[in-house]
Amino acid sequence: MTTGAGSAPAESHPDSAGKPVRGWAKAPDYTDDPERLAAIARATARDRKHYLRGGMTEIECRTCHACVLVKKTSPHHTSVQWNDDALDRCSEIAAIRESGGNPALLPTCPRMSASIDHGVAEGIIARESPVQDPDGYW
């Protein structure tokens, strides 16, 4: 049987436990196994929480009061997640928008950076990678 690039045969194949599974081996179809689907959904939700919010601390800009999520993974690396409300509150971003510039090209808001540095100095934000959460994720 030949298939075109990117297409997959609809044959069944065994999973790691030897149970037959329909679909492509790299993207099996578990519609007949609700327990497996539920386990995959739980793992996906856990991964999403870990990658989007894991170890992040909310910090407020001391100038404009925008709130962002922050995580320090090393002394030289800081992850910052902005939300729409924070983007709307930030005067640095507003000034760039008003001048016709692209705020995505701003490496960071210097006032928010100062607020993050203050949060680190005060111990609100951990200086490096946070401790694992109870599920064993960072």
TIRO-2110 file (N, C-alpha, C; in Angstrom, 1 decimal):
// TIRO-2110
0.8, -1.2, 0.0, N, 1, A
0.0, 0.0, 0.0, CA, 1, A
0.9, 1.2, 0.0, C, 1, A
0.6, 2.2, -0.9, N, 2, A
1.4, 3.4, -0.9, CA, 2, A
0.5, 4.5, -0.5, C, 2, A
1.1, 5.5, 0.2, N, 3, A
0.4, 6.7, 0.6, CA, 3, A
1.2, 7.9, 0.2, C, 3, A
0.5, 9.0, 0.0, N, 4, A
1.2, 10.2, -0.3, CA, 4, A
1.9, 10.8, 0.9, C, 4, A
2.7, 11.8, 0.6, N, 5, A
3.5, 12.5, 1.7, CA, 5, A
2.5, 13.1, 2.7, C, 5, A
2.7, 12.7, 4.0, N, 6, A
1.9, 13.3, 5.1, CA, 6, A
0.7, 12.5, 5.3, C, 6, A
0.3, 11.6, 4.5, N, 7, A
-0.9, 10.8, 4.7, CA, 7, A
-0.5, 9.5, 5.5, C, 7, A
-1.5, 9.0, 6.2, N, 8, A
-1.2, 7.8, 7.0, CA, 8, A
-2.3, 6.7, 6.7, C, 8, A
-1.8, 5.5, 6.7, N, 9, A
-2.8, 4.4, 6.5, CA, 9, A
-3.7, 4.3, 7.7, C, 9, A
-4.9, 3.9, 7.5, N, 10, A
-5.9, 3.8, 8.6, CA, 10, A
-5.9, 2.4, 9.2, C, 10, A
-4.8, 1.7, 9.1, N, 11, A
-4.6, 0.4, 9.7, CA, 11, A
-4.4, 0.4, 11.2, C, 11, A
-4.7, -0.7, 11.8, N, 12, A
-4.4, -0.7, 13.3, CA, 12, A
-3.0, -1.3, 13.5, C, 12, A
-2.4, -0.9, 14.6, N, 13, A
-1.1, -1.3, 15.0, CA, 13, A
-1.0, -1.4, 16.5, C, 13, A
-0.1, -2.2, 17.1, N, 14, A
-0.1, -2.4, 18.5, CA, 14, A
0.5, -1.2, 19.2, C, 14, A
0.0, -0.8, 20.4, N, 15, A
0.6, 0.2, 21.2, CA, 15, A
1.7, -0.5, 22.1, C, 15, A
2.3, 0.2, 23.0, N, 16, A
3.4, -0.3, 23.8, CA, 16, A
2.9, -1.5, 24.7, C, 16, A
1.6, -1.6, 25.0, N, 17, A
1.1, -2.7, 25.8, CA, 17, A
0.6, -3.8, 24.9, C, 17, A
0.7, -3.7, 23.6, N, 18, A
0.3, -4.7, 22.6, CA, 18, A
-1.2, -4.6, 22.2, C, 18, A
-1.9, -3.6, 22.7, N, 19, A
-3.3, -3.4, 22.3, CA, 19, A
-3.3, -2.8, 20.9, C, 19, A
-4.3, -3.3, 20.1, N, 20, A
-4.3, -2.7, 18.7, CA, 20, A
-4.9, -1.2, 18.8, C, 20, A
-4.3, -0.4, 18.0, N, 21, A
-4.6, 1.1, 18.0, CA, 21, A
-4.8, 1.5, 16.5, C, 21, A
-5.8, 2.2, 16.2, N, 22, A
-6.0, 2.7, 14.9, CA, 22, A
-5.2, 4.0, 14.7, C, 22, A
-5.0, 4.4, 13.5, N, 23, A
-4.3, 5.6, 13.2, CA, 23, A
-2.9, 5.5, 12.9, C, 23, A
-2.2, 6.6, 12.7, N, 24, A
-0.8, 6.6, 12.4, CA, 24, A
0.0, 6.4, 13.7, C, 24, A
1.1, 5.7, 13.6, N, 25, A
1.8, 5.3, 14.8, CA, 25, A
2.3, 6.5, 15.6, C, 25, A
2.6, 7.6, 15.0, N, 26, A
3.0, 8.8, 15.7, CA, 26, A
1.8, 9.7, 16.2, C, 26, A
0.6, 9.4, 15.7, N, 27, A
-0.5, 10.1, 16.2, CA, 27, A
-1.7, 9.1, 16.2, C, 27, A
-1.6, 8.2, 17.2, N, 28, A
-2.7, 7.1, 17.2, CA, 28, A
-4.1, 7.7, 17.6, C, 28, A
-5.1, 7.0, 17.2, N, 29, A
-6.4, 7.4, 17.4, CA, 29, A
-7.0, 6.5, 18.6, C, 29, A
-7.2, 7.1, 19.7, N, 30, A
-7.6, 6.4, 20.9, CA, 30, A
-9.1, 6.6, 21.2, C, 30, A
-9.9, 6.9, 20.2, N, 31, A
-11.3, 7.1, 20.5, CA, 31, A
-12.0, 5.9, 21.1, C, 31, A
-11.5, 4.7, 20.9, N, 32, A
-12.1, 3.6, 21.5, CA, 32, A
-11.5, 3.3, 22.9, C, 32, A
-10.7, 4.1, 23.4, N, 33, A
-10.1, 3.9, 24.7, CA, 33, A
-10.2, 5.2, 25.6, C, 33, A
-11.4, 5.4, 26.2, N, 34, A
-11.7, 6.6, 26.9, CA, 34, A
-10.7, 6.8, 28.1, C, 34, A
-10.3, 5.7, 28.7, N, 35, A
-9.3, 5.9, 29.8, CA, 35, A
-8.0, 6.5, 29.4, C, 35, A
-7.6, 6.0, 28.2, N, 36, A
-6.3, 6.5, 27.6, CA, 36, A
-6.5, 8.0, 27.2, C, 36, A
-7.6, 8.3, 26.6, N, 37, A
-7.9, 9.7, 26.2, CA, 37, A
-7.9, 10.6, 27.4, C, 37, A
-8.5, 10.2, 28.5, N, 38, A
-8.5, 11.0, 29.7, CA, 38, A
-7.1, 11.2, 30.3, C, 38, A
-6.3, 10.1, 30.3, N, 39, A
-4.9, 10.2, 30.7, CA, 39, A
-4.1, 11.2, 29.9, C, 39, A
-4.3, 11.2, 28.6, N, 40, A
-3.7, 12.1, 27.7, CA, 40, A
-4.1, 13.5, 27.9, C, 40, A
-5.4, 13.7, 28.2, N, 41, A
-6.0, 15.1, 28.5, CA, 41, A
-5.4, 15.6, 29.8, C, 41, A
-5.2, 14.8, 30.8, N, 42, A
-4.6, 15.2, 32.1, CA, 42, A
-3.2, 15.6, 31.9, C, 42, A
-2.4, 14.8, 31.1, N, 43, A
-1.0, 15.1, 30.9, CA, 43, A
-0.9, 16.4, 30.1, C, 43, A
-1.7, 16.6, 29.1, N, 44, A
-1.7, 17.8, 28.3, CA, 44, A
-2.0, 19.0, 29.2, C, 44, A
-3.0, 18.9, 30.0, N, 45, A
-3.3, 20.1, 30.9, CA, 45, A
-2.1, 20.3, 31.9, C, 45, A
-1.5, 19.3, 32.4, N, 46, A
-0.4, 19.4, 33.3, CA, 46, A
0.8, 20.1, 32.5, C, 46, A
1.1, 19.7, 31.3, N, 47, A
2.1, 20.3, 30.5, CA, 47, A
1.9, 21.7, 30.2, C, 47, A
0.6, 22.0, 29.9, N, 48, A
0.2, 23.4, 29.6, CA, 48, A
0.5, 24.3, 30.8, C, 48, A
0.0, 23.8, 32.0, N, 49, A
0.3, 24.6, 33.2, CA, 49, A
1.7, 24.8, 33.5, C, 49, A
2.5, 23.7, 33.3, N, 50, A
4.0, 23.8, 33.5, CA, 50, A
4.6, 24.8, 32.6, C, 50, A
4.4, 24.7, 31.3, N, 51, A
5.1, 25.6, 30.4, CA, 51, A
4.5, 27.0, 30.4, C, 51, A
3.3, 27.2, 30.7, N, 52, A
2.7, 28.6, 30.6, CA, 52, A
2.8, 29.3, 32.0, C, 52, A
2.6, 28.6, 33.1, N, 53, A
2.6, 29.2, 34.4, CA, 53, A
3.5, 28.7, 35.4, C, 53, A
4.1, 27.5, 35.1, N, 54, A
5.0, 26.9, 36.1, CA, 54, A
6.1, 27.7, 36.7, C, 54, A
6.1, 27.9, 38.0, N, 55, A
7.1, 28.6, 38.6, CA, 55, A
7.1, 30.2, 38.4, C, 55, A
6.0, 30.6, 37.8, N, 56, A
5.9, 32.1, 37.5, CA, 56, A
5.3, 32.8, 38.7, C, 56, A
5.8, 34.0, 38.9, N, 57, A
5.3, 34.9, 40.0, CA, 57, A
4.7, 36.2, 39.4, C, 57, A
3.6, 36.6, 39.9, N, 58, A
3.0, 37.8, 39.3, CA, 58, A
3.8, 39.0, 40.0, C, 58, A
4.1, 40.0, 39.1, N, 59, A
4.8, 41.2, 39.6, CA, 59, A
4.1, 42.4, 39.0, C, 59, A
4.0, 43.4, 39.7, N, 60, A
3.4, 44.7, 39.3, CA, 60, A
4.4, 45.7, 39.0, C, 60, A
4.3, 46.4, 37.9, N, 61, A
5.2, 47.5, 37.6, CA, 61, A
5.0, 48.6, 38.6, C, 61, A
6.0, 49.1, 39.1, N, 62, A
5.9, 50.2, 40.2, CA, 62, A
5.6, 51.5, 39.6, C, 62, A
5.6, 51.6, 38.2, N, 63, A
5.2, 52.9, 37.6, CA, 63, A
3.8, 52.9, 37.1, C, 63, A
3.5, 51.9, 36.2, N, 64, A
2.1, 51.9, 35.6, CA, 64, A
1.2, 50.9, 36.2, C, 64, A
1.6, 50.0, 37.1, N, 65, A
0.8, 49.0, 37.8, CA, 65, A
0.4, 47.9, 36.8, C, 65, A
1.0, 47.7, 35.7, N, 66, A
0.8, 46.6, 34.9, CA, 66, A
1.3, 45.3, 35.6, C, 66, A
0.5, 44.2, 35.5, N, 67, A
0.9, 43.0, 36.2, CA, 67, A
1.3, 41.9, 35.1, C, 67, A
2.5, 41.4, 35.3, N, 68, A
2.9, 40.3, 34.4, CA, 68, A
3.4, 39.1, 35.2, C, 68, A
3.6, 38.0, 34.5, N, 69, A
4.1, 36.8, 35.2, CA, 69, A
5.6, 36.7, 34.9, C, 69, A
6.4, 36.4, 35.9, N, 70, A
7.8, 36.4, 35.8, CA, 70, A
8.4, 35.1, 36.4, C, 70, A
9.5, 34.6, 35.7, N, 71, A
10.3, 33.5, 36.2, CA, 71, A
11.7, 33.7, 35.9, C, 71, A
12.6, 33.6, 36.8, N, 72, A
14.0, 33.7, 36.6, CA, 72, A
14.5, 32.3, 36.5, C, 72, A
15.2, 31.9, 35.4, N, 73, A
15.7, 30.6, 35.2, CA, 73, A
17.2, 30.6, 35.4, C, 73, A
17.8, 31.7, 35.4, N, 74, A
19.2, 31.9, 35.7, CA, 74, A
19.5, 33.4, 36.1, C, 74, A
20.6, 33.7, 36.5, N, 75, A
20.9, 35.2, 36.8, CA, 75, A
20.7, 36.0, 35.6, C, 75, A
20.9, 35.4, 34.4, N, 76, A
20.9, 36.2, 33.2, CA, 76, A
19.7, 36.0, 32.3, C, 76, A
18.7, 35.2, 32.7, N, 77, A
17.6, 34.9, 31.9, CA, 77, A
16.3, 35.1, 32.7, C, 77, A
15.4, 35.9, 32.2, N, 78, A
14.1, 36.1, 32.9, CA, 78, A
13.0, 35.9, 31.8, C, 78, A
12.0, 35.1, 32.2, N, 79, A
10.9, 34.9, 31.3, CA, 79, A
9.8, 35.8, 31.8, C, 79, A
9.2, 36.6, 30.9, N, 80, A
8.1, 37.5, 31.3, CA, 80, A
6.9, 37.2, 30.3, C, 80, A
5.7, 37.0, 30.9, N, 81, A
4.5, 36.8, 30.1, CA, 81, A
3.6, 38.0, 30.4, C, 81, A
3.4, 38.7, 29.3, N, 82, A
2.5, 39.9, 29.3, CA, 82, A
1.1, 39.4, 28.9, C, 82, A
0.1, 40.0, 29.5, N, 83, A
-1.3, 39.8, 29.1, CA, 83, A
-1.8, 41.1, 28.5, C, 83, A
-3.0, 41.1, 27.9, N, 84, A
-3.6, 42.2, 27.2, CA, 84, A
-3.7, 43.4, 28.2, C, 84, A
-4.2, 43.2, 29.4, N, 85, A
-4.3, 44.3, 30.3, CA, 85, A
-3.0, 45.0, 30.6, C, 85, A
-1.9, 44.2, 30.8, N, 86, A
-0.6, 44.7, 31.1, CA, 86, A
-0.1, 45.5, 29.9, C, 86, A
-0.3, 45.0, 28.7, N, 87, A
0.1, 45.7, 27.5, CA, 87, A
-0.6, 47.1, 27.4, C, 87, A
-1.9, 47.1, 27.7, N, 88, A
-2.7, 48.3, 27.6, CA, 88, A
-2.2, 49.3, 28.7, C, 88, A
-1.8, 48.9, 29.8, N, 89, A
-1.4, 49.8, 30.9, CA, 89, A
0.0, 50.4, 30.8, C, 89, A
0.9, 49.7, 30.1, N, 90, A
2.3, 50.1, 30.0, CA, 90, A
2.5, 51.3, 29.1, C, 90, A
3.0, 52.4, 29.8, N, 91, A
3.2, 53.7, 29.1, CA, 91, A
4.3, 53.6, 28.0, C, 91, A
5.3, 52.7, 28.2, N, 92, A
6.4, 52.6, 27.2, CA, 92, A
5.8, 51.9, 26.0, C, 92, A
5.0, 50.9, 26.1, N, 93, A
4.4, 50.3, 25.0, CA, 93, A
3.4, 51.2, 24.3, C, 93, A
2.6, 52.0, 25.1, N, 94, A
1.7, 53.0, 24.5, CA, 94, A
2.4, 54.0, 23.7, C, 94, A
3.6, 54.5, 24.1, N, 95, A
4.4, 55.5, 23.4, CA, 95, A
4.8, 54.9, 22.1, C, 95, A
5.2, 53.7, 22.0, N, 96, A
5.7, 53.0, 20.8, CA, 96, A
4.5, 52.9, 19.8, C, 96, A
3.4, 52.5, 20.4, N, 97, A
2.2, 52.3, 19.5, CA, 97, A
1.8, 53.7, 18.9, C, 97, A
1.8, 54.7, 19.7, N, 98, A
1.4, 56.1, 19.3, CA, 98, A
2.3, 56.6, 18.2, C, 98, A
3.6, 56.2, 18.3, N, 99, A
4.5, 56.7, 17.3, CA, 99, A
4.5, 55.8, 16.0, C, 99, A
3.6, 54.8, 16.0, N, 100, A
3.5, 54.0, 14.8, CA, 100, A
4.5, 52.8, 14.8, C, 100, A
5.2, 52.7, 15.9, N, 101, A
6.2, 51.6, 16.0, CA, 101, A
5.5, 50.3, 16.4, C, 101, A
6.3, 49.2, 16.4, N, 102, A
5.8, 47.9, 16.8, CA, 102, A
6.3, 47.5, 18.2, C, 102, A
5.4, 47.4, 19.2, N, 103, A
5.9, 47.1, 20.5, CA, 103, A
6.5, 45.8, 20.7, C, 103, A
6.3, 44.9, 19.7, N, 104, A
6.9, 43.5, 19.8, CA, 104, A
8.4, 43.6, 19.6, C, 104, A
8.9, 44.7, 19.0, N, 105, A
10.3, 44.9, 18.8, CA, 105, A
11.0, 45.5, 20.0, C, 105, A
10.2, 45.9, 21.0, N, 106, A
10.8, 46.5, 22.2, CA, 106, A
11.4, 45.3, 23.0, C, 106, A
12.7, 45.3, 23.3, N, 107, A
13.2, 44.1, 24.0, CA, 107, A
12.6, 44.0, 25.4, C, 107, A
12.3, 45.1, 26.1, N, 108, A
11.6, 45.0, 27.3, CA, 108, A
11.3, 46.5, 27.7, C, 108, A
10.4, 46.6, 28.6, N, 109, A
10.0, 47.9, 29.2, CA, 109, A
11.0, 48.1, 30.3, C, 109, A
11.8, 49.2, 30.2, N, 110, A
12.8, 49.4, 31.3, CA, 110, A
12.2, 49.6, 32.7, C, 110, A
11.0, 50.2, 32.7, N, 111, A
10.4, 50.3, 34.0, CA, 111, A
9.9, 49.0, 34.6, C, 111, A
9.4, 48.1, 33.7, N, 112, A
9.0, 46.8, 34.2, CA, 112, A
10.3, 46.0, 34.6, C, 112, A
11.4, 46.2, 33.9, N, 113, A
12.6, 45.5, 34.2, CA, 113, A
13.1, 45.9, 35.6, C, 113, A
13.0, 47.2, 35.9, N, 114, A
13.4, 47.7, 37.2, CA, 114, A
12.5, 47.2, 38.3, C, 114, A
11.2, 47.0, 38.0, N, 115, A
10.3, 46.4, 38.9, CA, 115, A
10.6, 45.0, 39.2, C, 115, A
11.0, 44.2, 38.1, N, 116, A
11.4, 42.8, 38.3, CA, 116, A
12.6, 42.7, 39.1, C, 116, A
13.6, 43.6, 38.8, N, 117, A
14.9, 43.6, 39.6, CA, 117, A
14.6, 43.9, 41.1, C, 117, A
13.6, 44.8, 41.3, N, 118, A
13.2, 45.1, 42.7, CA, 118, A
12.6, 43.9, 43.3, C, 118, A
11.7, 43.2, 42.6, N, 119, A
11.1, 41.9, 43.1, CA, 119, A
12.1, 40.9, 43.4, C, 119, A
13.1, 40.7, 42.6, N, 120, A
14.2, 39.8, 42.9, CA, 120, A
15.0, 40.2, 44.2, C, 120, A
15.3, 41.5, 44.3, N, 121, A
16.0, 42.0, 45.4, CA, 121, A
15.2, 41.8, 46.7, C, 121, A
13.9, 41.9, 46.6, N, 122, A
13.1, 41.8, 47.8, CA, 122, A
12.7, 40.4, 48.1, C, 122, A
13.1, 39.4, 47.2, N, 123, A
12.8, 38.0, 47.5, CA, 123, A
11.4, 37.6, 47.0, C, 123, A
10.7, 38.5, 46.3, N, 124, A
9.3, 38.2, 45.8, CA, 124, A
9.5, 37.2, 44.6, C, 124, A
10.5, 37.4, 43.8, N, 125, A
10.8, 36.5, 42.7, CA, 125, A
12.1, 35.8, 43.0, C, 125, A
12.1, 34.4, 42.8, N, 126, A
13.3, 33.6, 43.1, CA, 126, A
14.4, 34.1, 42.1, C, 126, A
15.6, 34.1, 42.6, N, 127, A
16.8, 34.5, 41.8, CA, 127, A
17.1, 33.5, 40.7, C, 127, A
16.7, 32.2, 40.8, N, 128, A
16.9, 31.2, 39.8, CA, 128, A
15.8, 30.3, 39.8, C, 128, A
15.9, 29.2, 39.0, N, 129, A
14.8, 28.3, 38.8, CA, 129, A
14.1, 27.9, 40.1, C, 129, A
12.8, 28.0, 40.1, N, 130, A
12.0, 27.7, 41.3, CA, 130, A
12.0, 26.3, 41.6, C, 130, A
11.6, 26.0, 42.8, N, 131, A
11.5, 24.6, 43.3, CA, 131, A
10.4, 23.9, 42.6, C, 131, A
10.5, 22.6, 42.4, N, 132, A
9.4, 21.8, 41.8, CA, 132, A
8.1, 21.9, 42.5, C, 132, A
7.0, 21.9, 41.8, N, 133, A
5.7, 21.9, 42.4, CA, 133, A
5.4, 20.5, 42.9, C, 133, A
4.3, 20.3, 43.6, N, 134, A
3.9, 19.0, 44.2, CA, 134, A
3.8, 17.9, 43.1, C, 134, A
3.5, 18.2, 41.8, N, 135, A
3.4, 17.2, 40.8, CA, 135, A
4.7, 16.8, 40.2, C, 135, A
5.8, 17.5, 40.7, N, 136, A
7.1, 17.1, 40.2, CA, 136, A
7.6, 18.0, 39.0, C, 136, A
6.9, 19.0, 38.7, N, 137, A
7.2, 19.9, 37.6, CA, 137, A
7.8, 21.2, 38.1, C, 137, A
8.6, 21.8, 37.3, N, 138, A
9.2, 23.1, 37.6, CA, 138, A
8.2, 24.2, 37.5, C, 138, A
END
